[in-house]
Amino acid sequence: MSRYAASWETQDGFEVISLTDASSDSVAEIVPGVGNNLYRFESRGRQVLVPPASMYALRNENNATFMYGTPILFPPNRVMDGRIDFRGREYRLPLNEPPNRHLHGEICSRAWEVVEAGASDEQGAFVTSRFSYASYPELMAYFPHPLTFTVTVRLCDGRLEMSGTIVNEGEDEAPFAFGLHPYFSVPYGSGEEIELQVPAVAEWPVTNEAFVTDRPSVTDLSRALNEGVSIADYPVNGCSLLSLAGGDSTCRMVVKDRNYTIAYRFGPEFPYVVLFRPDWAAAYSLEPYTYVTDAFNLPYEHELTGARGIGAGETFRFSTGMWVE
């Protein structure tokens, strides 16, 4: 009998896919019908991600689709006035955050299609899902590019991998900005010592809403994060934006008093990371991005900010992983 399993169940009317690894006491749950959210991951007796109270809450509470689990963001963070200018073309995204901003895109709330799921000793337990802009005329009306997102979540040897591709199946280059927003479960409390390690090379000055106010520079925080800094007293609703060293980046949250570490790895396709502590959950987010917030509207060179396009026929690939040490 395989140590791995992929199973289906219904919660609050939504299909949920569970991936299990008996040997490492690990379970991951994905809800394709609500943004393909990897909303739960527990491993080796530790809760890694903060889940919603229920599927009903994830679907119906205001903004809940990007407040728990692992929302998939396109574009990530905020776009001022919902406006993007790219290659001489203007895009107007819907304003979904008062007074005049677009926040986190729509694929984190839309239904995805399950392509394949299964389990074996060789492959672990996995599920592959797909989202196509071409299937949603209302999205194509303001972003007329048939992008197809394919994401595989795989649990193997206690490690949870999320990888995938984004393909531009159209005939025109599209503005491109992609990110993930995992909410890691962090046991804040009296006397807890929690250390964060990030391979940062510079910090961007930002507002509390992650809007960039100047060019990046080497700071005390960006230097210290390489060795580890305490986040036990990181300000609630505070955020930081960092440029990374390049190559694969592995960040760690070390919960010293409880003797375990949550590790999060992502590839060089994500050269930036946002740090964020929400006020609605005992969580801390490490958000890998392909660009800095609202990069298309910044007065800096695109090579610095990550503002870029995805060409006709081009495929963007990404890979991340999380585990408990």
Backbone torsions as a table, in degrees:
resi	resn	phi	psi	omega
1	MET	NA	132.6	-178.4
2	SER	-67.8	146.2	174.4
3	ARG	-72.2	-14.8	-174.9
4	TYR	-107.6	152.2	176.1
5	ALA	-151.9	147.3	170.9
6	ALA	-123.7	124.6	-175.7
7	SER	-136.8	161.6	-178.1
8	TRP	-118.2	142.8	170.5
9	GLU	-150.3	166.7	179.3
10	THR	-110.1	128.5	176.1
11	GLN	-126.5	121.7	179.4
12	ASP	51.7	34.7	177.8
13	GLY	85.4	1.8	-180.0
14	PHE	-110.8	139.3	175.0
15	GLU	-73.6	127.7	177.7
16	VAL	-118.6	134.9	177.4
17	ILE	-108.3	124.7	-179.9
18	SER	-105.9	131.5	173.4
19	LEU	-111.2	129.2	-177.8
20	THR	-128.9	148.3	174.8
21	ASP	-131.8	101.6	-172.9
22	ALA	-64.9	-34.4	-174.4
23	SER	-68.4	-30.9	180.0
24	SER	-106.1	8.7	-178.7
25	ASP	52.1	52.2	-176.3
26	SER	-119.2	143.7	175.2
27	VAL	-144.9	137.2	174.1
28	ALA	-127.0	144.1	179.1
29	GLU	-129.9	135.9	-177.2
30	ILE	-126.3	139.3	176.2
31	VAL	-117.3	96.2	-177.8
32	PRO	-60.2	-32.0	-175.7
33	GLY	-71.6	-11.4	177.7
34	VAL	-127.7	74.9	174.4
35	GLY	72.9	13.6	-176.0
36	ASN	54.2	40.0	-174.1
37	ASN	-73.2	121.2	167.2
38	LEU	-78.6	90.5	-166.2
39	TYR	-97.8	-11.5	-179.8
40	ARG	-141.8	134.9	171.2
41	PHE	-148.8	121.2	174.0
42	GLU	-126.6	139.9	-177.0
43	SER	-151.5	138.0	176.2
44	ARG	52.5	39.0	176.8
45	GLY	78.9	9.6	-178.4
46	ARG	-119.8	140.9	172.9
47	GLN	-83.4	121.4	-176.8
48	VAL	-94.9	-44.5	-179.3
49	LEU	-111.3	149.5	177.6
50	VAL	-89.0	115.9	179.7
51	PRO	-88.8	163.7	171.2
52	PRO	-72.6	166.5	178.7
53	ALA	-64.9	-30.2	-179.1
54	SER	-165.3	165.9	173.8
55	MET	-64.4	-35.1	178.2
56	TYR	-60.5	-43.9	179.8
57	ALA	-64.7	-41.1	-179.4
58	LEU	-61.6	-37.8	-176.4
59	ARG	-82.2	-33.0	-166.7
60	ASN	-112.1	-23.7	179.8
61	GLU	-73.1	146.1	-176.8
62	ASN	-58.1	122.0	177.2
63	ASN	68.1	7.0	-174.5
64	ALA	-64.4	-24.2	-177.9
65	THR	-65.0	-17.7	173.0
66	PHE	-123.3	33.6	179.6
67	MET	-119.9	-1.3	-176.8
68	TYR	-146.6	162.5	173.9
69	GLY	63.9	-127.6	-177.9
70	THR	-136.2	78.7	176.3
71	PRO	-61.3	141.6	176.4
72	ILE	-100.1	122.6	-166.4
73	LEU	-114.1	128.8	174.3
74	PHE	-151.2	100.6	-1.8
75	PRO	-85.3	157.8	178.5
76	PRO	-77.7	147.5	176.4
77	ASN	64.0	-149.5	-166.8
78	ARG	-102.1	147.9	172.1
79	VAL	-122.9	115.1	-177.3
80	MET	-63.5	129.9	-178.4
81	ASP	61.4	10.4	-177.4
82	GLY	62.1	21.7	-170.1
83	ARG	-109.9	128.9	174.2
84	ILE	-127.7	128.3	171.2
85	ASP	-108.1	124.8	-177.3
86	PHE	-147.8	124.4	178.4
87	ARG	52.0	41.0	177.0
88	GLY	77.9	10.2	-179.0
89	ARG	-120.2	138.3	179.4
90	GLU	-101.8	135.1	176.1
91	TYR	-116.6	138.5	177.3
92	ARG	-120.2	104.0	179.8
93	LEU	-84.3	151.5	-179.6
94	PRO	-63.7	143.9	179.5
95	LEU	-87.6	107.5	-176.6
96	ASN	-115.7	8.1	174.3
97	GLU	-137.7	122.6	-179.1
98	PRO	-62.9	151.0	-3.9
99	PRO	-89.5	-20.7	-169.4
100	ASN	-154.7	45.2	-175.4
101	ARG	-131.0	151.9	168.4
102	HIS	-102.2	135.3	-173.7
103	LEU	-127.4	118.0	165.0
104	HIS	70.0	2.9	177.2
105	GLY	76.1	-173.9	-174.6
106	GLU	-116.4	-12.8	-176.5
107	ILE	-71.3	-13.5	177.5
108	CYS	-77.6	-8.2	179.0
109	SER	-119.3	-15.1	-177.7
110	ARG	-82.5	161.2	179.0
111	ALA	-77.3	139.0	174.0
112	TRP	-107.7	157.1	178.9
113	GLU	-99.2	128.2	175.9
114	VAL	-77.3	125.3	-178.7
115	VAL	-94.3	-41.7	-175.3
116	GLU	-161.3	148.1	173.6
117	ALA	-151.5	151.3	179.4
118	GLY	176.6	-174.1	-178.2
119	ALA	-156.7	142.1	174.1
120	SER	-160.5	163.8	178.6
121	ASP	-62.7	-31.6	-177.0
122	GLU	-79.5	-39.7	-173.4
123	GLN	-101.9	-7.3	-172.5
124	GLY	72.0	-159.1	176.1
125	ALA	-105.2	135.6	-172.5
126	PHE	-149.4	159.6	171.2
127	VAL	-145.3	137.1	177.3
128	THR	-117.5	129.9	-178.7
129	SER	-130.0	160.9	-174.3
130	ARG	-137.7	144.6	173.3
131	PHE	-132.0	130.5	-178.5
132	SER	-123.2	124.0	176.2
133	TYR	-59.6	-33.8	-176.9
134	ALA	-62.4	-18.8	179.5
135	SER	-82.1	-4.8	-175.5
136	TYR	-127.3	90.9	-179.6
137	PRO	-55.6	-32.8	-179.1
138	GLU	-68.4	-28.5	174.6
139	LEU	-78.2	-41.1	179.6
140	MET	-64.3	-23.1	-179.5
141	ALA	-63.3	-32.5	179.2
142	TYR	-112.5	-13.1	175.6
143	PHE	-135.5	81.5	-168.1
144	PRO	-81.7	57.6	-179.9
145	HIS	-133.0	119.6	-177.9
146	PRO	-77.5	76.0	176.2
147	LEU	-83.5	141.9	176.2
148	THR	-122.0	123.5	179.5
149	PHE	-102.1	127.5	175.0
150	THR	-125.7	123.1	-174.0
151	VAL	-127.4	131.6	174.1
152	THR	-113.4	127.6	172.0
153	VAL	-107.1	125.3	-174.3
154	ARG	-132.3	130.2	176.2
155	LEU	-108.6	118.3	-177.1
156	CYS	-150.4	128.3	-179.8
157	ASP	54.1	37.7	177.4
158	GLY	78.3	-0.9	178.9
159	ARG	-105.4	138.7	-179.2
160	LEU	-108.7	116.2	-179.9
161	GLU	-104.8	136.5	170.0
162	MET	-122.7	118.2	-178.6
163	SER	-137.8	165.2	179.8
164	GLY	176.8	-174.8	179.2
165	THR	-134.0	152.7	170.4
166	ILE	-127.4	121.3	-174.7
167	VAL	-117.2	131.0	172.9
168	ASN	-89.5	104.4	-177.7
169	GLU	-92.9	10.2	179.6
170	GLY	-96.3	-168.5	-176.0
171	GLU	-108.0	-1.2	-178.1
172	ASP	-124.4	148.4	172.8
173	GLU	-66.6	139.7	-178.8
174	ALA	-116.9	145.5	170.8
175	PRO	-62.3	142.9	-170.8
176	PHE	-133.8	128.0	175.7
177	ALA	-155.5	122.0	-171.2
178	PHE	-137.3	146.7	177.5
179	GLY	-164.0	170.5	177.4
180	LEU	-126.7	154.8	-172.8
181	HIS	-136.8	61.7	179.3
182	PRO	-68.3	138.3	175.2
183	TYR	-103.3	100.4	-177.9
184	PHE	-82.7	136.2	-178.6
185	SER	-75.5	118.1	-178.1
186	VAL	-124.9	123.5	-174.5
187	PRO	-81.4	72.0	175.5
188	TYR	-60.4	143.3	178.5
189	GLY	176.9	172.9	-178.1
190	SER	-60.1	119.9	175.6
191	GLY	83.0	-4.1	179.3
192	GLU	-64.6	135.4	175.7
193	GLU	-110.8	114.2	-177.5
194	ILE	-124.9	121.5	-176.6
195	GLU	-112.2	132.2	179.0
196	LEU	-107.9	133.1	176.8
197	GLN	-122.1	126.7	-179.6
198	VAL	-139.5	133.3	178.4
199	PRO	-78.9	66.4	-175.7
200	ALA	-87.0	150.8	174.4
201	VAL	-118.4	-19.3	-179.7
202	ALA	-160.5	161.0	177.4
203	GLU	-122.3	138.0	175.4
204	TRP	-93.4	134.3	172.6
205	PRO	-71.9	127.5	-176.6
206	VAL	-137.4	159.7	171.1
207	THR	-78.1	177.9	178.9
208	ASN	-70.5	-8.1	176.0
209	GLU	-105.9	14.1	174.9
210	ALA	71.9	16.4	173.1
211	PHE	-77.4	133.3	-177.8
212	VAL	-73.8	136.8	179.6
213	THR	-115.1	-10.3	179.9
214	ASP	-168.6	178.4	179.0
215	ARG	-70.7	159.0	179.6
216	PRO	-76.4	159.7	176.3
217	SER	-152.6	164.3	173.3
218	VAL	-74.3	126.9	-178.1
219	THR	-126.5	171.5	176.1
220	ASP	-57.6	-40.5	-179.3
221	LEU	-66.9	-46.6	-177.8
222	SER	-63.6	-33.7	176.6
223	ARG	-71.3	-47.2	-173.3
224	ALA	-66.9	-31.1	-177.0
225	LEU	-61.3	-25.5	179.6
226	ASN	-66.4	-30.1	177.1
227	GLU	-96.4	-28.7	179.5
228	GLY	125.2	131.7	176.5
229	VAL	-129.7	151.6	178.0
230	SER	-73.5	134.8	174.4
231	ILE	-116.7	11.8	179.5
232	ALA	-59.2	-31.3	-178.8
233	ASP	-112.6	19.5	176.8
234	TYR	-59.5	135.6	-172.3
235	PRO	-63.3	138.1	176.1
236	VAL	-63.3	133.5	-175.2
237	ASN	66.2	12.5	174.1
238	GLY	-80.6	156.0	177.1
239	CYS	-145.9	157.2	175.9
240	SER	-138.8	149.4	179.1
241	LEU	-125.1	125.4	-172.6
242	LEU	-126.0	145.3	166.3
243	SER	-93.1	144.0	-173.4
244	LEU	-106.0	169.3	-171.8
245	ALA	-74.8	-17.4	-176.0
246	GLY	100.6	162.3	-174.4
247	GLY	72.8	-169.0	175.4
248	ASP	-65.4	135.1	178.2
249	SER	-113.8	127.0	174.7
250	THR	-118.3	120.2	177.6
251	CYS	-104.0	151.2	-179.7
252	ARG	-136.6	138.6	170.6
253	MET	-112.7	109.8	-174.4
254	VAL	-97.7	114.1	178.0
255	VAL	-94.6	91.3	-165.7
256	LYS	-67.1	-43.2	-175.9
257	ASP	-67.1	-22.5	-178.6
258	ARG	-107.4	0.9	169.4
259	ASN	62.2	46.0	171.4
260	TYR	-149.4	163.8	-177.8
261	THR	-133.9	137.1	168.9
262	ILE	-98.7	122.7	-179.7
263	ALA	-109.3	142.8	-179.8
264	TYR	-138.1	118.8	-179.3
265	ARG	-112.2	139.8	170.6
266	PHE	-144.1	157.0	-171.1
267	GLY	-81.7	176.4	-176.8
268	PRO	-68.4	-9.7	175.5
269	GLU	-67.7	-12.0	176.2
270	PHE	-114.1	90.9	-177.4
271	PRO	-85.5	0.8	-178.8
272	TYR	-132.2	153.0	174.8
273	VAL	-141.3	135.7	173.8
274	VAL	-100.5	132.5	172.4
275	LEU	-100.1	136.3	-176.0
276	PHE	-152.9	135.5	174.2
277	ARG	-115.4	111.6	-178.3
278	PRO	-75.7	161.7	177.3
279	ASP	-99.8	0.7	-176.3
280	TRP	-106.3	0.2	-179.1
281	ALA	-158.3	156.9	174.3
282	ALA	-79.6	79.8	-170.9
283	ALA	-145.3	163.3	172.8
284	TYR	-142.9	131.6	-176.7
285	SER	-104.8	137.3	166.8
286	LEU	-117.7	109.2	-169.7
287	GLU	-109.9	103.0	177.2
288	PRO	-75.5	130.9	-177.5
289	TYR	-126.3	154.6	171.2
290	THR	-87.4	-15.2	179.0
291	TYR	-145.6	169.1	174.3
292	VAL	-84.8	158.0	-175.6
293	THR	-51.0	129.2	174.1
294	ASP	57.7	37.3	-171.9
295	ALA	-60.5	-33.4	-177.4
296	PHE	-67.1	-18.1	-179.9
297	ASN	-103.2	8.5	-179.8
298	LEU	-92.0	149.4	-177.6
299	PRO	-87.5	32.5	-177.4
300	TYR	-118.5	161.3	-179.1
301	GLU	-62.9	141.9	-176.5
302	HIS	-63.7	-27.9	177.9
303	GLU	-63.2	-27.5	178.8
304	LEU	-81.7	-40.2	-171.1
305	THR	-92.8	-15.7	-177.9
306	GLY	86.8	1.1	174.9
307	ALA	-62.1	127.5	-174.1
308	ARG	-158.1	174.4	174.7
309	GLY	-117.1	168.9	170.3
310	ILE	-120.8	118.1	-171.1
311	GLY	-76.1	165.6	176.9
312	ALA	-57.5	126.1	-179.4
313	GLY	79.7	-2.3	-177.7
314	GLU	-77.4	147.4	176.1
315	THR	-118.5	124.7	173.0
316	PHE	-99.5	132.8	-179.5
317	ARG	-118.2	145.3	178.1
318	PHE	-142.6	159.3	-179.6
319	SER	-152.2	135.3	175.4
320	THR	-139.7	164.1	175.8
321	GLY	-154.7	149.0	176.1
322	MET	-138.7	148.0	-178.9
323	TRP	-162.9	169.7	178.0
324	VAL	-107.6	132.4	176.3
325	GLU	-110.5	NA	NA
